[in-house]
């Protein structure tokens, strides 16, 4: 007579699956904690640096390759947007908007840095915060791509959570 019970996984197989499930859970939890922290630190640092050194930052915006009126608007709005993104990322109910805003703003910054890096502008402007001033354009581009990845990773993990 044939057995009607389904085969049970071997203890070794169950152990390997269990380990991968635990690793996946830890990876997910790390993403849930680490992603917003990295971005909150980035936006708080850059936003506050622009406000603390406002006149220097404002002059740097006016040194950019876009019209003077736009430079003036950006000198005030960019630090506020950066701090707003940090605030949105702080709370779980607004985190999705913080991640989305981070991806969008970082994409604009990265495109601009990429254009500067490849020599698309007649002069090389600079408006980097604090320690980021020491980076070259290639390093700045790669750093921005890394932060975009962190924001996209956060969005993906929020989607998986819901």
Secondary structure as UniProt FT lines:
FT   HELIX           11..52
FT   HELIX           54..62
FT   HELIX           68..90
FT   TURN            92..94
FT   HELIX           95..117
FT   TURN            118..119
FT   HELIX           130..134
FT   HELIX           137..161
//
